[in-house]
Amino acid sequence: MTVYKVGRKKLKITLTDSEVISFFGTYRRLTSVSGEARLTVGLILKQSLSEYDTELDGNLLVEIRAKENAGCVITVSPA
């Protein structure tokens, strides 16, 4: 998992293919809107954004782009 800043208040989190499989089991589960997928994304955000608490406080806009066998990119910005 890699976290990097894209803009002043925008971050991207990249997951490799093996990390997606490890965290979610399948790409289908990642792209579902199930409670389990949301919980997993929430835990990933909590872990990876801990050092950006002051920059990204309040409501967040989270966009997930995944391509099977290529991993995914999670973009996070203030809502």
Gaussian input, Z-matrix of N, CA and C with variables (Angstrom, degrees):
# hf/3-21g

backbone

0 1
 N
 C     1     B1
 C     2     B2     1     A1
 N     3     B3     2     A2     1     D1
 C     4     B4     3     A3     2     D2
 C     5     B5     4     A4     3     D3
 N     6     B6     5     A5     4     D4
 C     7     B7     6     A6     5     D5
 C     8     B8     7     A7     6     D6
 N     9     B9     8     A8     7     D7
 C    10    B10     9     A9     8     D8
 C    11    B11    10    A10     9     D9
 N    12    B12    11    A11    10    D10
 C    13    B13    12    A12    11    D11
 C    14    B14    13    A13    12    D12
 N    15    B15    14    A14    13    D13
 C    16    B16    15    A15    14    D14
 C    17    B17    16    A16    15    D15
 N    18    B18    17    A17    16    D16
 C    19    B19    18    A18    17    D17
 C    20    B20    19    A19    18    D18
 N    21    B21    20    A20    19    D19
 C    22    B22    21    A21    20    D20
 C    23    B23    22    A22    21    D21
 N    24    B24    23    A23    22    D22
 C    25    B25    24    A24    23    D23
 C    26    B26    25    A25    24    D24
 N    27    B27    26    A26    25    D25
 C    28    B28    27    A27    26    D26
 C    29    B29    28    A28    27    D27
 N    30    B30    29    A29    28    D28
 C    31    B31    30    A30    29    D29
 C    32    B32    31    A31    30    D30
 N    33    B33    32    A32    31    D31
 C    34    B34    33    A33    32    D32
 C    35    B35    34    A34    33    D33
 N    36    B36    35    A35    34    D34
 C    37    B37    36    A36    35    D35
 C    38    B38    37    A37    36    D36
 N    39    B39    38    A38    37    D37
 C    40    B40    39    A39    38    D38
 C    41    B41    40    A40    39    D39
 N    42    B42    41    A41    40    D40
 C    43    B43    42    A42    41    D41
 C    44    B44    43    A43    42    D42
 N    45    B45    44    A44    43    D43
 C    46    B46    45    A45    44    D44
 C    47    B47    46    A46    45    D45
 N    48    B48    47    A47    46    D46
 C    49    B49    48    A48    47    D47
 C    50    B50    49    A49    48    D48
 N    51    B51    50    A50    49    D49
 C    52    B52    51    A51    50    D50
 C    53    B53    52    A52    51    D51
 N    54    B54    53    A53    52    D52
 C    55    B55    54    A54    53    D53
 C    56    B56    55    A55    54    D54
 N    57    B57    56    A56    55    D55
 C    58    B58    57    A57    56    D56
 C    59    B59    58    A58    57    D57
 N    60    B60    59    A59    58    D58
 C    61    B61    60    A60    59    D59
 C    62    B62    61    A61    60    D60
 N    63    B63    62    A62    61    D61
 C    64    B64    63    A63    62    D62
 C    65    B65    64    A64    63    D63
 N    66    B66    65    A65    64    D64
 C    67    B67    66    A66    65    D65
 C    68    B68    67    A67    66    D66
 N    69    B69    68    A68    67    D67
 C    70    B70    69    A69    68    D68
 C    71    B71    70    A70    69    D69
 N    72    B72    71    A71    70    D70
 C    73    B73    72    A72    71    D71
 C    74    B74    73    A73    72    D72
 N    75    B75    74    A74    73    D73
 C    76    B76    75    A75    74    D74
 C    77    B77    76    A76    75    D75
 N    78    B78    77    A77    76    D76
 C    79    B79    78    A78    77    D77
 C    80    B80    79    A79    78    D78
 N    81    B81    80    A80    79    D79
 C    82    B82    81    A81    80    D80
 C    83    B83    82    A82    81    D81
 N    84    B84    83    A83    82    D82
 C    85    B85    84    A84    83    D83
 C    86    B86    85    A85    84    D84
 N    87    B87    86    A86    85    D85
 C    88    B88    87    A87    86    D86
 C    89    B89    88    A88    87    D87
 N    90    B90    89    A89    88    D88
 C    91    B91    90    A90    89    D89
 C    92    B92    91    A91    90    D90
 N    93    B93    92    A92    91    D91
 C    94    B94    93    A93    92    D92
 C    95    B95    94    A94    93    D93
 N    96    B96    95    A95    94    D94
 C    97    B97    96    A96    95    D95
 C    98    B98    97    A97    96    D96
 N    99    B99    98    A98    97    D97
 C   100   B100    99    A99    98    D98
 C   101   B101   100   A100    99    D99
 N   102   B102   101   A101   100   D100
 C   103   B103   102   A102   101   D101
 C   104   B104   103   A103   102   D102
 N   105   B105   104   A104   103   D103
 C   106   B106   105   A105   104   D104
 C   107   B107   106   A106   105   D105
 N   108   B108   107   A107   106   D106
 C   109   B109   108   A108   107   D107
 C   110   B110   109   A109   108   D108
 N   111   B111   110   A110   109   D109
 C   112   B112   111   A111   110   D110
 C   113   B113   112   A112   111   D111
 N   114   B114   113   A113   112   D112
 C   115   B115   114   A114   113   D113
 C   116   B116   115   A115   114   D114
 N   117   B117   116   A116   115   D115
 C   118   B118   117   A117   116   D116
 C   119   B119   118   A118   117   D117
 N   120   B120   119   A119   118   D118
 C   121   B121   120   A120   119   D119
 C   122   B122   121   A121   120   D120
 N   123   B123   122   A122   121   D121
 C   124   B124   123   A123   122   D122
 C   125   B125   124   A124   123   D123
 N   126   B126   125   A125   124   D124
 C   127   B127   126   A126   125   D125
 C   128   B128   127   A127   126   D126
 N   129   B129   128   A128   127   D127
 C   130   B130   129   A129   128   D128
 C   131   B131   130   A130   129   D129
 N   132   B132   131   A131   130   D130
 C   133   B133   132   A132   131   D131
 C   134   B134   133   A133   132   D132
 N   135   B135   134   A134   133   D133
 C   136   B136   135   A135   134   D134
 C   137   B137   136   A136   135   D135
 N   138   B138   137   A137   136   D136
 C   139   B139   138   A138   137   D137
 C   140   B140   139   A139   138   D138
 N   141   B141   140   A140   139   D139
 C   142   B142   141   A141   140   D140
 C   143   B143   142   A142   141   D141
 N   144   B144   143   A143   142   D142
 C   145   B145   144   A144   143   D143
 C   146   B146   145   A145   144   D144
 N   147   B147   146   A146   145   D145
 C   148   B148   147   A147   146   D146
 C   149   B149   148   A148   147   D147
 N   150   B150   149   A149   148   D148
 C   151   B151   150   A150   149   D149
 C   152   B152   151   A151   150   D150
 N   153   B153   152   A152   151   D151
 C   154   B154   153   A153   152   D152
 C   155   B155   154   A154   153   D153
 N   156   B156   155   A155   154   D154
 C   157   B157   156   A156   155   D155
 C   158   B158   157   A157   156   D156
 N   159   B159   158   A158   157   D157
 C   160   B160   159   A159   158   D158
 C   161   B161   160   A160   159   D159
 N   162   B162   161   A161   160   D160
 C   163   B163   162   A162   161   D161
 C   164   B164   163   A163   162   D162
 N   165   B165   164   A164   163   D163
 C   166   B166   165   A165   164   D164
 C   167   B167   166   A166   165   D165
 N   168   B168   167   A167   166   D166
 C   169   B169   168   A168   167   D167
 C   170   B170   169   A169   168   D168
 N   171   B171   170   A170   169   D169
 C   172   B172   171   A171   170   D170
 C   173   B173   172   A172   171   D171
 N   174   B174   173   A173   172   D172
 C   175   B175   174   A174   173   D173
 C   176   B176   175   A175   174   D174
 N   177   B177   176   A176   175   D175
 C   178   B178   177   A177   176   D176
 C   179   B179   178   A178   177   D177
 N   180   B180   179   A179   178   D178
 C   181   B181   180   A180   179   D179
 C   182   B182   181   A181   180   D180
 N   183   B183   182   A182   181   D181
 C   184   B184   183   A183   182   D182
 C   185   B185   184   A184   183   D183
 N   186   B186   185   A185   184   D184
 C   187   B187   186   A186   185   D185
 C   188   B188   187   A187   186   D186
 N   189   B189   188   A188   187   D187
 C   190   B190   189   A189   188   D188
 C   191   B191   190   A190   189   D189
 N   192   B192   191   A191   190   D190
 C   193   B193   192   A192   191   D191
 C   194   B194   193   A193   192   D192
 N   195   B195   194   A194   193   D193
 C   196   B196   195   A195   194   D194
 C   197   B197   196   A196   195   D195
 N   198   B198   197   A197   196   D196
 C   199   B199   198   A198   197   D197
 C   200   B200   199   A199   198   D198
 N   201   B201   200   A200   199   D199
 C   202   B202   201   A201   200   D200
 C   203   B203   202   A202   201   D201
 N   204   B204   203   A203   202   D202
 C   205   B205   204   A204   203   D203
 C   206   B206   205   A205   204   D204
 N   207   B207   206   A206   205   D205
 C   208   B208   207   A207   206   D206
 C   209   B209   208   A208   207   D207
 N   210   B210   209   A209   208   D208
 C   211   B211   210   A210   209   D209
 C   212   B212   211   A211   210   D210
 N   213   B213   212   A212   211   D211
 C   214   B214   213   A213   212   D212
 C   215   B215   214   A214   213   D213
 N   216   B216   215   A215   214   D214
 C   217   B217   216   A216   215   D215
 C   218   B218   217   A217   216   D216
 N   219   B219   218   A218   217   D217
 C   220   B220   219   A219   218   D218
 C   221   B221   220   A220   219   D219
 N   222   B222   221   A221   220   D220
 C   223   B223   222   A222   221   D221
 C   224   B224   223   A223   222   D222
 N   225   B225   224   A224   223   D223
 C   226   B226   225   A225   224   D224
 C   227   B227   226   A226   225   D225
 N   228   B228   227   A227   226   D226
 C   229   B229   228   A228   227   D227
 C   230   B230   229   A229   228   D228
 N   231   B231   230   A230   229   D229
 C   232   B232   231   A231   230   D230
 C   233   B233   232   A232   231   D231
 N   234   B234   233   A233   232   D232
 C   235   B235   234   A234   233   D233
 C   236   B236   235   A235   234   D234

   B1=1.4401
   B2=1.5237
   B3=1.3220
   B4=1.4533
   B5=1.5186
   B6=1.3326
   B7=1.4645
   B8=1.5243
   B9=1.3357
   B10=1.4614
   B11=1.5245
   B12=1.3424
   B13=1.4586
   B14=1.5181
   B15=1.3208
   B16=1.4544
   B17=1.5193
   B18=1.3021
   B19=1.4498
   B20=1.5085
   B21=1.3139
   B22=1.4572
   B23=1.5201
   B24=1.3076
   B25=1.4703
   B26=1.5210
   B27=1.3124
   B28=1.4613
   B29=1.5270
   B30=1.3287
   B31=1.4551
   B32=1.5186
   B33=1.3196
   B34=1.4615
   B35=1.5177
   B36=1.3081
   B37=1.4569
   B38=1.5254
   B39=1.3133
   B40=1.4651
   B41=1.5224
   B42=1.3033
   B43=1.4662
   B44=1.5258
   B45=1.3013
   B46=1.4578
   B47=1.5255
   B48=1.3038
   B49=1.4585
   B50=1.5265
   B51=1.3157
   B52=1.4699
   B53=1.5291
   B54=1.3223
   B55=1.4678
   B56=1.5235
   B57=1.3277
   B58=1.4718
   B59=1.5212
   B60=1.3214
   B61=1.4646
   B62=1.5241
   B63=1.3159
   B64=1.4617
   B65=1.5290
   B66=1.3320
   B67=1.4649
   B68=1.5312
   B69=1.3340
   B70=1.4608
   B71=1.5237
   B72=1.3058
   B73=1.4601
   B74=1.5120
   B75=1.3426
   B76=1.4637
   B77=1.5228
   B78=1.3100
   B79=1.4667
   B80=1.5297
   B81=1.3050
   B82=1.4723
   B83=1.5327
   B84=1.3122
   B85=1.4595
   B86=1.5345
   B87=1.3433
   B88=1.4646
   B89=1.5158
   B90=1.3227
   B91=1.4634
   B92=1.5236
   B93=1.3090
   B94=1.4638
   B95=1.5261
   B96=1.2924
   B97=1.4670
   B98=1.5231
   B99=1.3147
   B100=1.4590
   B101=1.5237
   B102=1.3039
   B103=1.4528
   B104=1.5160
   B105=1.3301
   B106=1.4617
   B107=1.5356
   B108=1.3317
   B109=1.4699
   B110=1.5229
   B111=1.3227
   B112=1.4722
   B113=1.5178
   B114=1.3133
   B115=1.4603
   B116=1.5333
   B117=1.3112
   B118=1.4583
   B119=1.5252
   B120=1.3248
   B121=1.4678
   B122=1.5254
   B123=1.3247
   B124=1.4543
   B125=1.5194
   B126=1.3268
   B127=1.4622
   B128=1.5284
   B129=1.3180
   B130=1.4678
   B131=1.5283
   B132=1.3304
   B133=1.4666
   B134=1.5190
   B135=1.3126
   B136=1.4646
   B137=1.5242
   B138=1.3092
   B139=1.4581
   B140=1.5267
   B141=1.3068
   B142=1.4583
   B143=1.5255
   B144=1.3271
   B145=1.4670
   B146=1.5219
   B147=1.3120
   B148=1.4623
   B149=1.5255
   B150=1.3032
   B151=1.4610
   B152=1.5298
   B153=1.3259
   B154=1.4644
   B155=1.5265
   B156=1.3224
   B157=1.4707
   B158=1.5207
   B159=1.3123
   B160=1.4652
   B161=1.5228
   B162=1.3164
   B163=1.4586
   B164=1.5236
   B165=1.3197
   B166=1.4566
   B167=1.5234
   B168=1.3090
   B169=1.4573
   B170=1.5235
   B171=1.2950
   B172=1.4606
   B173=1.5166
   B174=1.3275
   B175=1.4657
   B176=1.5221
   B177=1.3277
   B178=1.4525
   B179=1.5170
   B180=1.3092
   B181=1.4616
   B182=1.5223
   B183=1.3319
   B184=1.4603
   B185=1.5198
   B186=1.3333
   B187=1.4636
   B188=1.5256
   B189=1.3190
   B190=1.4574
   B191=1.5235
   B192=1.3177
   B193=1.4624
   B194=1.5154
   B195=1.2968
   B196=1.4686
   B197=1.5185
   B198=1.3193
   B199=1.4543
   B200=1.5117
   B201=1.3208
   B202=1.4642
   B203=1.5226
   B204=1.3158
   B205=1.4626
   B206=1.5275
   B207=1.3350
   B208=1.4635
   B209=1.5238
   B210=1.3285
   B211=1.4602
   B212=1.5162
   B213=1.3424
   B214=1.4591
   B215=1.5278
   B216=1.3241
   B217=1.4615
   B218=1.5213
   B219=1.3195
   B220=1.4597
   B221=1.5230
   B222=1.3231
   B223=1.4636
   B224=1.5266
   B225=1.3377
   B226=1.4635
   B227=1.5211
   B228=1.3377
   B229=1.4604
   B230=1.5178
   B231=1.3369
   B232=1.4722
   B233=1.5227
   B234=1.3111
   B235=1.4690
   B236=1.5099
   A1=106.87
   A2=115.31
   A3=121.37
   A4=108.48
   A5=116.50
   A6=122.34
   A7=107.78
   A8=116.35
   A9=118.87
   A10=110.42
   A11=114.48
   A12=120.84
   A13=109.38
   A14=114.83
   A15=120.92
   A16=109.40
   A17=116.08
   A18=122.82
   A19=108.74
   A20=115.51
   A21=119.62
   A22=112.61
   A23=116.65
   A24=120.98
   A25=111.30
   A26=116.57
   A27=120.50
   A28=108.14
   A29=115.45
   A30=121.24
   A31=110.28
   A32=114.82
   A33=120.56
   A34=108.07
   A35=114.40
   A36=122.47
   A37=105.77
   A38=116.41
   A39=119.55
   A40=109.69
   A41=114.82
   A42=122.30
   A43=108.29
   A44=116.59
   A45=120.51
   A46=109.30
   A47=115.82
   A48=121.13
   A49=110.74
   A50=117.21
   A51=119.61
   A52=111.39
   A53=118.60
   A54=120.69
   A55=111.25
   A56=117.15
   A57=120.27
   A58=109.96
   A59=116.84
   A60=120.62
   A61=110.33
   A62=117.56
   A63=121.62
   A64=111.74
   A65=117.08
   A66=121.35
   A67=112.93
   A68=117.23
   A69=121.21
   A70=114.64
   A71=117.82
   A72=120.80
   A73=112.69
   A74=116.98
   A75=122.12
   A76=109.20
   A77=116.27
   A78=120.48
   A79=110.58
   A80=116.07
   A81=120.00
   A82=110.57
   A83=116.57
   A84=120.84
   A85=111.09
   A86=116.65
   A87=121.01
   A88=111.29
   A89=116.93
   A90=120.50
   A91=113.50
   A92=117.44
   A93=119.53
   A94=109.40
   A95=116.48
   A96=120.38
   A97=110.27
   A98=115.07
   A99=119.52
   A100=110.75
   A101=115.45
   A102=121.26
   A103=112.11
   A104=116.47
   A105=121.19
   A106=111.15
   A107=117.19
   A108=121.21
   A109=110.26
   A110=116.93
   A111=120.39
   A112=111.48
   A113=116.93
   A114=121.06
   A115=110.58
   A116=116.87
   A117=121.15
   A118=110.90
   A119=117.50
   A120=120.76
   A121=110.17
   A122=117.52
   A123=121.31
   A124=112.78
   A125=116.26
   A126=120.49
   A127=111.53
   A128=116.79
   A129=120.36
   A130=109.65
   A131=116.83
   A132=120.27
   A133=111.41
   A134=116.61
   A135=120.55
   A136=110.58
   A137=117.04
   A138=120.94
   A139=111.76
   A140=117.85
   A141=120.65
   A142=114.06
   A143=118.47
   A144=120.54
   A145=113.12
   A146=118.17
   A147=120.69
   A148=112.95
   A149=118.89
   A150=119.94
   A151=113.38
   A152=117.32
   A153=121.77
   A154=112.27
   A155=117.72
   A156=122.36
   A157=113.29
   A158=117.81
   A159=120.24
   A160=112.04
   A161=117.64
   A162=120.96
   A163=112.87
   A164=116.31
   A165=120.80
   A166=110.45
   A167=116.07
   A168=119.36
   A169=109.06
   A170=117.09
   A171=121.70
   A172=111.36
   A173=116.00
   A174=121.63
   A175=110.59
   A176=115.30
   A177=121.28
   A178=111.27
   A179=114.99
   A180=122.29
   A181=106.05
   A182=116.73
   A183=121.96
   A184=108.44
   A185=115.80
   A186=121.78
   A187=107.87
   A188=116.31
   A189=120.89
   A190=108.73
   A191=115.15
   A192=120.78
   A193=108.08
   A194=115.18
   A195=120.15
   A196=109.99
   A197=114.61
   A198=120.79
   A199=106.68
   A200=115.35
   A201=120.30
   A202=111.30
   A203=114.85
   A204=124.88
   A205=113.89
   A206=118.59
   A207=121.46
   A208=112.52
   A209=117.97
   A210=119.81
   A211=111.34
   A212=115.20
   A213=118.98
   A214=110.00
   A215=113.37
   A216=121.71
   A217=107.06
   A218=116.22
   A219=122.44
   A220=106.64
   A221=117.13
   A222=122.21
   A223=107.39
   A224=115.88
   A225=122.04
   A226=108.77
   A227=115.84
   A228=121.78
   A229=109.12
   A230=117.45
   A231=119.27
   A232=110.90
   A233=116.53
   A234=120.76
   A235=110.25
   D1=130.20
   D2=178.68
   D3=-124.04
   D4=134.07
   D5=178.06
   D6=-117.61
   D7=130.82
   D8=176.49
   D9=-148.12
   D10=152.86
   D11=179.71
   D12=-82.33
   D13=137.92
   D14=177.17
   D15=-105.19
   D16=-36.86
   D17=179.07
   D18=-143.47
   D19=-169.94
   D20=-178.16
   D21=-60.26
   D22=-40.88
   D23=-179.35
   D24=-130.77
   D25=39.39
   D26=-179.93
   D27=-138.05
   D28=130.39
   D29=-179.55
   D30=-125.19
   D31=153.50
   D32=174.12
   D33=-124.76
   D34=139.81
   D35=176.12
   D36=-119.82
   D37=123.83
   D38=178.69
   D39=-109.26
   D40=136.92
   D41=175.87
   D42=-118.90
   D43=135.12
   D44=175.85
   D45=-74.58
   D46=169.92
   D47=178.16
   D48=-57.36
   D49=-45.71
   D50=-178.61
   D51=-66.69
   D52=-32.67
   D53=176.74
   D54=-68.72
   D55=-40.84
   D56=176.85
   D57=-59.41
   D58=-46.47
   D59=179.60
   D60=-64.43
   D61=-39.92
   D62=-179.89
   D63=-64.64
   D64=-44.72
   D65=-176.93
   D66=-77.93
   D67=-41.01
   D68=-170.80
   D69=-110.63
   D70=-20.66
   D71=-177.65
   D72=91.43
   D73=-49.14
   D74=178.57
   D75=-145.71
   D76=160.54
   D77=175.37
   D78=-67.95
   D79=-32.35
   D80=179.29
   D81=-61.45
   D82=-40.53
   D83=178.64
   D84=-67.11
   D85=-36.20
   D86=178.00
   D87=-61.14
   D88=-43.20
   D89=-175.61
   D90=-85.97
   D91=-2.60
   D92=176.78
   D93=-76.66
   D94=163.60
   D95=177.56
   D96=-105.30
   D97=28.95
   D98=-178.86
   D99=-71.56
   D100=159.98
   D101=178.13
   D102=-61.38
   D103=-36.58
   D104=179.13
   D105=-63.68
   D106=-43.12
   D107=178.84
   D108=-65.96
   D109=-41.57
   D110=178.96
   D111=-64.24
   D112=-40.48
   D113=178.19
   D114=-63.10
   D115=-43.78
   D116=179.49
   D117=-63.27
   D118=-45.04
   D119=177.00
   D120=-61.90
   D121=-41.34
   D122=177.98
   D123=-59.92
   D124=-41.62
   D125=177.99
   D126=-67.61
   D127=-38.30
   D128=176.39
   D129=-63.15
   D130=-43.85
   D131=178.96
   D132=-63.54
   D133=-43.86
   D134=-179.32
   D135=-59.91
   D136=-44.18
   D137=-178.85
   D138=-70.04
   D139=-46.01
   D140=-172.12
   D141=-82.65
   D142=-21.20
   D143=-177.44
   D144=-101.97
   D145=9.27
   D146=-175.30
   D147=-59.47
   D148=-32.35
   D149=-179.85
   D150=-85.32
   D151=-3.74
   D152=179.18
   D153=-111.96
   D154=24.84
   D155=-176.48
   D156=-55.69
   D157=-42.73
   D158=-175.90
   D159=-73.85
   D160=-28.65
   D161=-179.44
   D162=-80.74
   D163=-32.97
   D164=-176.78
   D165=-121.01
   D166=66.93
   D167=177.24
   D168=-101.03
   D169=157.95
   D170=-178.65
   D171=86.72
   D172=-154.33
   D173=-178.31
   D174=-73.94
   D175=143.87
   D176=-178.56
   D177=-120.45
   D178=147.03
   D179=172.36
   D180=-101.97
   D181=121.43
   D182=-176.13
   D183=-119.52
   D184=124.89
   D185=178.53
   D186=-120.61
   D187=130.60
   D188=-178.91
   D189=-117.78
   D190=124.71
   D191=175.42
   D192=-119.95
   D193=121.33
   D194=-177.43
   D195=-128.99
   D196=142.97
   D197=174.17
   D198=-130.75
   D199=122.06
   D200=-175.34
   D201=-51.15
   D202=134.71
   D203=-178.63
   D204=69.10
   D205=7.85
   D206=-179.33
   D207=-125.33
   D208=1.76
   D209=-179.18
   D210=86.24
   D211=-163.21
   D212=-179.81
   D213=-149.66
   D214=162.92
   D215=175.99
   D216=-124.47
   D217=128.05
   D218=176.98
   D219=-110.09
   D220=118.27
   D221=179.44
   D222=-102.20
   D223=132.12
   D224=-177.25
   D225=-126.78
   D226=130.50
   D227=176.54
   D228=-149.17
   D229=162.24
   D230=176.90
   D231=-62.20
   D232=144.32
   D233=179.88
   D234=-77.43

